[in-house]
Amino acid sequence: MKLEVERKFLVKNDAFKDQTLRSQHIIQGYLCKDPERTVRVRIIDKEGWLTVKGKSNDQGSSRLEWEKSIPLEDAKQLLVLALDVPIEKIRHIVLFENFTFEVDEFLTHNKNLILAEIELPFEDSSFPNPDWLGDEVTGDPSYYNAMM
């Protein structure tokens, strides 16, 4: 299991699209949304994934994560068991000054919401702030996918 260190931001405008390397269609649902852990099933384009995440630290910026590829048909069947209606979004992989941002445009829940995430090697890692990056919402539970 790895430690995921991640920061999350609102996105001010669509200028990130000029820097997008590729985009992916994602459908995801939660099988468990316990405060101590979440279990998520996800379809990214035509690939299935199962992810278990532990409780976030006090700042909301790091937690244990385990992720495994699963057969697409299994992922489709598991989505039927999701606690709520699955989230659908387009994820843009954006390279900015050698850092990778994942920018999510929500299509169903919170339609028109755009969030950017950056995974970092350490809690105190510095990174560039592109012009399109807005207010930081790391640690704000209302922006956790599991709470949407």
Secondary structure, 3 states (H helix, E strand, C coil): CEEEEEEEEEECCHHHHHHEEEEEEEEEEEEEEECCEEEEEEEECCEEEEEEEECCCCCCCEEEEEEEEECHHHHHHHHHCCCCCCEEEEEEEEEECCEEEEEEEECCCCCCCEEEEEECCCCCCCCCCCCCEEEECCCCHHHCHHHC
